């Protein structure tokens, strides 16, 4: 029997590794920029074509590479960062695995021009799909110039599943923001399709935050700084009043590396307990400095998941530091004892003799006052002589009247139950499933519906009892109306008297631009004020009573995460979110007319049984099921 296990070729192994390391164009930028940082570059330029699908170019003024290093850098597991396994626990660089360049070269057509500092002549190397096509001497400025063309050209399935250019650009901007925040002393420039997106000058952490998220964020930031033998934490947190439902900025960095850490996030959020609502989130930009030997970065190829040896002590230090900063900068509400401009409150003062010494005042005492006495009207009276018998008789009379009221209340409840039973017995609403499993509704002037716990609507049908989820029913009705409006461009927009301002991040701004036409077809009226600021001038009719800013942020986040490309899918997604936010909520009591209209509109739909995402709207409890209960 022949052997079946064979060693994979390097090109295949590199493509498999690329599936973990290089997931999208943003991954390429992350790896190349981190290599530039490791090479001590202080000026980095990123040039994109079609959000990285056609070209990703990263130019830096770092140390550069020799001819031999340039060729060897694209071999798998070749690195200048570590020498043995022990170095994994004393990392001071961003990269160390030796997989990034090999993975990029495996799924793209790549060119590298590089020269070491002080050399006029460098090397020009061309690689396509892991195959080195040429390497020649060339005149190059010091540093590295990577050109990654046609990403995933030899992996059609991966290229096919790339998102729309605007969505991929939004992911690139998110990655760029993380890199720029952790390297505030580096000058960054980024272009897309010859349009400059960012031009960041070197500075401190606060200046870099303002460059990325606008100058207004300066008013929201509270500095935080603590230094212990375990960890040093610096950065900024936001004031409680600036907490947000969405669009919050939350960044953790450790030893110059971005990380995700839900455990430390909980420490920050719990420090705001009772200062912000439960559904709100604070902003924070926190930089951890720890001994490299106490963390493990080598968990995932993306290197964003990091294990800490001292998680519990750091959690306590972080929580204490956040609370201290909130208290030190008066972010925590306190009791104000300031009496300036306060109204005068009469206060008893001791009278003074001519000598200035205080003397006891003359107090008059009414010896006839009795707090338990009452006069003829039942009010308290100041008299010493009280007939307790009269008081007890009146108390007993009040007891008798209360008991009589209880009897009357009980009778009213019984009458109400009888009335409900009469409504159920006299209902004339008939709904029956048809051949296509839809329901046919016939309303008469005497039709009645019964609402249970302000959540479900009940009606009698021939086969039993129909139960309708009022919220889901309204969601489906609004969804269908919005889809028709966006398809026929007949959406009714309602102007806002005072336009609302919407401040976005760079990635959110790109997404909103890409779906602006669909939003305006749905009834929104939006204006770009420059930069990442937008003005909401109008909203679709019927959604004016909800938080429009939160609604738009939810649409942006959902489109970003879902990666919708086709315009029809984007419209359906927008309509679904708007319908969900604007629909009748659970807990709202409906009048008989409102229930009539709701059920009538629902039954006019082609598919009233289920919502657009497949959730059940209508259920029928048959008489057989009801009889079995008894």
N, C-alpha and C positions, 0 to 999 in steps of 0.2 A: 504493500500500500504506500503510495507516494505521500510525501509531506505536504501539509496544507497551510502551514503557517509561514508567511513570507514577510520580509522587511519592506515596509512602504518606502517608495522613493521620496527623496527630500522635498520635491515639488508638491507631492500629495500631502505629506506631513505638514508642510508650511500652510497649505490651503486649509487643512483641518484646524491648525492653530489660529489662522486668521479668522475663523468663524467665532472664536472666543474673544480675540483681542480687537479685531476690526469689525465692528457691527454696523457702522454707518460713517459718513464723512466726518462727523464730529469726533469719532474715535481716532481718525488719522491726525487731525489737528491736535488733539490732546497728546498723542505720542510724540509727534514732531516738536511741538512747543516745549514739552517737558525735556526732550533731549537738548534743545537750545538752552534752556535754563541750566541744565547740568553742565553745559559747555561754557557757562559764565557769560552768556549774552545779555546785554542790557538794551538792545534795540531789536525788536522782532516785528516783521511785516508778514501779514497773511493775505494772500490774493486768491479769490474764489471765482470760478465760472460755473454758473447754474448750480449754486449752492454746493459745490464740490463734486458734482457728478462728472463734470468735464475736466476740471482742473482744481487742484489744491496746491498752492505754492507757499512755502514757508522759508523766509529769508532771515538770517540772523548774523550778528557780528561776533560770534563766539570763538572758541579756540580753533575750530576747523579740524580737518583730518589729513593725514598723509595718504599717499597713494595706496599703500598696503592696508591701512586702517579702513579706507573708504571701501575697498573690495571686501574685506573680511567682515565689515559691519552688517552685511546683508546675509551672512550665514546664521543659521539658527543657533541660539544659545551662545552667540558671541557678544561679549560686553566688556566694557572697561570699568564697570562700576564695582564688581566684586571679584574675588579670587577663589574663595572657598565657602563652604556652608556657614562657617562662623560669621562671615561678613553680613549674612542676612539679618543678624541681630544687632548690627551697628550701622544701619543704612543712613547715609547723609545725602543721597541722591534720589531723584524721582524714579528713574528707571534702574532696573537691575536684572530683569529676567532674560534679556537678550532675544526677545521674540518679536518686538514691535516692527523693526525695519524688515525683518524676514517676512513677516506676515503681510506688511504693506506691499512689498515687492511681489509677493505671490499672487495678488489679486489686482494688480494695476500695471500700467506702463510708467516707469519711474526714471527720472533723470536727476543726477546729483552733481553739482559743481561745488567744489570745496577747496580751500587752501588754508594752511596754518598761518597763524599770525606772524608777520614779518616776511612771508614768502610772496613773491610776485606771480609765480607759476603754481598752479594747482592741478587738480584732476577732474575730468568729466567722465562720468560713468553712466551707462544706459542699461536698464534691466527691464525685461518684459516677462511677466508671469514666472518669476524666480530665475529666469535664464538671462545671464549676463551677455548682452549683445556687443558692447564695446566699452573700452576704457582708454582714454587718451589724455595727454597733457593739455592743459588749457589755461588761459589767463583768467583768473578768478579773484574777486575781492576776498579778503580774509573772512573766514566764517563758512557757513553752509547755505546752499540754495537748493532745496528739495522741490521738485516738480512732480506731483502725482497726477497722472492723466488717466481718464476713463476707468474710474474705480469699478471693480467687479466686472471688467470687460470679459473675462474668461469664466465667470460664474453667473450665467444668465439668470438663474433662479434668484440669486441674491440681488442682482441689479433690478430685477423686475419688482421685487418687494420693497425697494426704496420708496419712501413717501414722496409726496409732492415737494417741489423745490422750496416753497415757502416754509413747509414744516421741517424739512431738513435744515434750512437756514436757521430756523428757531432753535433747533437742537444744537447747532454750531454756536449760536450766540450764548446759549446756556453754558456750554463748556468753556467758551471764551471768557465769560464773566468769572467763572471759578478760577481760571488760570490768572486772570488779571488781578483779582482780589488778593490772591496769595503771593503775588509778586508786584507790589506797588512801586518798587524802584525801577522796574523795567518799562521802557517805552514801547507801547503796542500800537500798531496800525493795522486795520483790516478793511479790505475792499471786497465787494461782490459785484460782478458784472461792471467793473470800472467805476462803481459808485462807492465812495468812502463811507463806511459804517461807523468806525471808531478811530479816534486819534487821541490816545491816552498819554499824557505827559507823566514822567516819573514824579513821585511824591510820597507822602505817608499814607497810612491805611485809610484815614478819614477822607483825605482828598480823593483817593481812588474810589471809595464808595460813592462820593458825590459825583465823580465823573461818570460812573456807570448808572446811577439811579436818580440823578438830579440833585440840584442844590437844596431843594426843599427838605430832603431827608435829614439835613444837618440839624434841623430843629427837633427832630424826633429822637436823636441818639443820646444815650447815656454811656459814658465810658466805664469800663470795668477793667480792673487790674488786680491780680493777686499772685504772689510768688511764694511757693512752698518748696520743701525738699522733694516732693513727689511731682508736682506739676506747676508750671507758670501759665496763667490764663490772662490774656489781654484781648481787647476788642471793644465792641459796642453792643448794647441792647437798646430796645426801643421803649419809650414811655408807654404806660398802660393805655393811655387814651389813643395811642396810635396803633393799637392792635387791629388786625383785619380778619375778615372771614376768608378772603382769598388774596392772591397777589402778594403774599407775604415773602419776605426775604430772610431765609434761614440758612446760615452757612457755618459749618464746622471745619476747621483746618488743624492739622497736627503736624508739627515739624515741617511746615511748608507744603503740606499735601492736603487736598480736599478729601473729606470723608463723610460718610453717612453713619450716624450713630443714634438709633432710636432711644437708647437708654439715657444718654446725655441730653437728648431733646426733652425727654420727660422731666429731667431735673430742672431745666430752664422753665418749662411751662408750669410745673408745680410751684415754682417760686412766685408766679403771678396769680396764684390761687386767691380768689375773692377780690382780685383787682380788675380782672377782665371776665367777660361772659365765657361760658364753657365752649361756645362755638367759635371763639375768636383765637387768633394766634399772634404772638409777638414777633417782631423782627429781631434778628440777632446776627452778629458777625463775630465769631469767637475763634481765637487762635491759641492752640495748646502747644506748649513746648515741654517735652518729656524726654527722658533718657531713651535713646533708640533701642536699648536692650530690653525695655519694659513693654514694647509693643511688637505685634506681629503683622507685617504688611502683606506677607506672601500668602494670602488666603484666596484671592480671586485675581485673574489677569487684569481687571480694570483697576485694582488696587484702591478701591474706595471703601472696602470693608476692612476694618482694622480691629484687632483684638488688643485689649489693654490688660496688663498684669494687675493693675491697681484700680479696677473699675469702680469698686465701692467707695474707696477714699476719694477718688476724683469726683464721683457723683456728689458727695457731701461737700467737698470744697467748692465745686461749681455752684451748687444750690446756695451755699452761704454767700458766695461772692455776688451772685445776682441779687439776692435779698439785700445785701449791704449797699450795693449801688443804688437800688431802688429807694432805700431809706435815706442814703446820704444826699441824693439829689431831689429829695422831697417828692418822689414819684408815688410814695405811699400816702394815702389820705391820713391826716392827723387832725386832732382837736385844736381849734384855733381859739386862744384865750385873749386875742387882741381886743381891747376895749375902745380903740380909737373910732370915733364916729358912731359908736353904739348907742342905742336909745337908752335914756335914763330910766333906771328901775328904782322905785322907791325902796330905800334901805333904812332900817331903824338905826338911829344914831343916839348915843347917850348925850343928854344935855350937860352942859358945863357951867359951873359957877363962874363968877367973875374972876376967881383965882385961876381958872383954867383946868381945875381938877374935875373929872367926870363924876356925876352924881346919879343915883338911881332915879328914873322918872316916876311920876305919880301915875299909877295904873288903876283905872276904875274897874271894879269887878261887879258883874250883874249876878247876884246870888239867886235870882229867880229863874235863870236859864236852865232848861232841861232839854237836851238834844233828842229825847225819845218822846216828847210830847207833841201833839198835833192839835190844831184848831178845828173849827167846824168845817173848813174847806178841805181838810186832809193835809194841810201844810204843817210844817213844824212850827211850834209856838213856844215862846219863852214864858213859861209859867211853872210854878212849883207844884200846883195842884192838878193832877192828871187822874182821870178815871180809867184804869186799865181795862175795865170791862168793855167800854165803848171801842177802844182800839182793837181788842180781840174780836169783837163782833164784826168790825169792818174788814179785818183780815180774813175772817171766815167767809164773808160775803164775796171778797175777791177770789177766794179759792173756789167757791161755787160757780162764779162766772167763768173762770178758766176751765173748769171741768165741762161746762156747757159748750164752750168754744171747741173743745177737743171732740165732743160728740158731733158737732156740726162739721168739723174738718173731716172726720171719718166718713160721714155721709157724702161729702163732696168727692172724696176719693173713689167711693163706690160708684157714684154717678159717672165719674170720669172713665172708670173701667168699663161700665156699661156702654158709654158713648163710643169707646174704642171698639168694643165688640160689635156694635151696630155698624161702624164703618167697615169692619172686616166682612161682615155678613152681607152688606149692601153694595160692596164694590162691584163695579161693572167693567173693570179692566181685564181684557182677555188677551193673553199672549201665548202663542203655541209655537214650538219648533217646526220649521219647514224642512223640506228635503235637503237643503244645503246647510242645515244645522243653524240657521239664523232664526230670529224670532219675529213674529208678526204681532203688532200692537194695534188694538182698536180702542180708542178713547171715546167715552161718552161724557156728557155734561155732568154726570153723577159719579165720575171716576174718582177714586180716592187712593192715596198711597200712605203707607205708614213708615215713619223713619225710626230706626232703632239706634240708640246711643249716638245719634248724630253722625253715623258712619254708613249705615246700610239703609236702602229703601226696599220695602216689602210690598208686594202686590199679589193678589190672587189670580191664578191662571187655571185653565181647565184641568191640567194634570197635577196641580198642587199650589206651591207658593214660589214666586220668583223673587230672588234676592239680588239686588244691584249694588255694587260698590260705587258710591256717589262720586268719590274723588277720581277713580279710574274712568268712570263714565265721562266726566267732564274733560279729563285729559284727552281721551280719544276724540271727543267732539272738537276741542280746540285744535288738536293736531291736524285733523282733516281740513279744517277751515284754513289754517296757516299754509298747508301744502297747496291748496287751491289758490290762495292769494299769491304765494311766491311763484307758482307756475304761470298764473295769468297776469302777474305784475299789477294786481289790483288791491294790494294791501292798503289799508287805511292807516295813516300815520297821525298820531295826536301830538301836537306841539307841546313842549314843556315851557311853562312860564319862565322858570329860571333854569337855564341849561346846567347840567351837571358835568363836572370836570372828571376825567378818567386818566389817571397816571399809570402808565404801563412800563414794564421792563422792555429791553430791546427785543427779546424773543417774542413777547406778547404783541408788541407793536407790529412785527412782521406778520404774525398770524391774523391780526385784525385787518391789516391791509388786504390780505388774500381773501378774506370772506366778507369784505365790506359790501360788495354788490349784493351778495345773498342776504345780508342783514338789512340792507335798504329795501330789497324786494319784500322782506318780511314786515316792513313798516318802520324800521329805525331810521333816524336822521342823524348822521354822524359827520363830524368835521375834524380834520387833522389840524391841530394848532401849532404844529412844528415840534420837532424832537419826538418824544414818545408820549406827548399829551394829546388827548382827544376831548372833544366836546359832544355831549349827548343832547341834541336839540329836539328830538322827537322819538316817540316809542309807538309800537303797535297798539291800536285801540284795544283796550281791555287789560293791558298789563301795566297801566300807569300806577297802580296801587302797590306794586312790589318793588323790591330793591333792584333798580335797573342796572346799577353798576355791578352788583354781585351777579346778576343774570349774565351780563356780557363776559365777565371774568370766567364764569362757569362754562360758557360757550367756548371761549378761547382755550381753556384748559382741556376741555373734552376733545376739541378738534386736534389739539397737539398730541394728546395721548392716543386718540383713536387713529390718527393719521389718515383722515378721509381725503380722498383725491378727487373723485368724481363730484361734479357740482350738485347732482341730484342727491347724493348721499350727504353732502354738507347741508343742503336744505332740510332734509329729513332730520338730521341731527339737531339743527337749530330749532326747527319746529317742535321737536320732542322736548327739548329743554324748556322752551318758552311755555309750552302747554303744561308741563309738570309744575312750573313755578306759578303759573297764573290760575290753575284749576282750583275749584272749590276744595278747601282743606277739610280733613277729618275734624270733627268736633263742631262744625257749623250747623246750626239748626236751619232747616229749609221750610218754607211755607208750602202749602198745597199747590199753589200756582207754580212755584219754582220747581217742585218735583215733577209736575205735569210737563213743563217745558223741557226739563232735563231728559226725562224718559222719552218724550216725543222726538227730540233732536237725535237722541241715541239710536232710536229705531229707524230713523231715516238713513243711517249709514249702511253701506254695503256689508260691512262685517262688524256688527256691534258687540259680538261676544267677547272679543279680546282687544287689548291695547296694542299699539304699534310694536311693542317689544314682547308680545306674547303672554301678557298677564291676563288672568280671567277677570271679566267685568260682570258677567251674569251667571248665576247658578240657579237651577231649578230643583227644589225639594219636592219630590213627587209625593202623592198621597200614600203610596205604599210605604215609603220611608217614614212618613209621619205616623202611619198606623203602627208600624213596628216599634215606635217609641213607647206605645201604650199597650 
